[in-house]
């Protein structure tokens, strides 16, 4: 079966524009995570969806960032009015989340704001 | 607040065992110990996890102390492809997996 798929793989956008990043998790996985990783830095938690529970948005850096997960499957991370400091690799992961299980990561979307 | 403490870097000779330590002195009874690694320019990769007992899979072994305040990830025969940043994470089965700085492991010929 396919792993976690993210699109686009690369995105260059102008400062001030909105962008949408897509994540297709592994089928049946109830948990979905978004992280970002700036050049040479560690993984920064952004948001976590678990089943039908309210998402944990505690990592979103500003109100320009939002995410949705439709039908418990595909997720979209939206960044409004992009800034240069938003440039990073955005990583999505999904997990079955039953009794301590692994998360599977996509290859990420490299976002460059110019 | 970091839940785990790892050395920032370590070197290992190819073919030798790599022993990666992690301290998690404030771990709760329902928190697992997870290990992931990230090879340059790739997404993180799950390695292994455990609750109380030692665990082994095709990639590595995980040794958890009896008091659960520390653990060691063992790569039995390190290869050049094992060069990566290794992350130790403690979390519940429903937690959000917060990554710290990890240990940069460099395997040398």
Interface residues (C-beta under 8 A of the other chain):
Chain A: X4 X31 X33 X35 X42 X43 X45 X48 X50 X56 X59 X91 X93 X97 X98 X99 X100 X101 X102 X103 X104 X105 X106 X107 X108
Chain B: X32 X34 X36 X38 X42 X43 X44 X45 X46 X49 X51 X87 X93 X94 X96 X97 X98 X99 X100 X101 X102
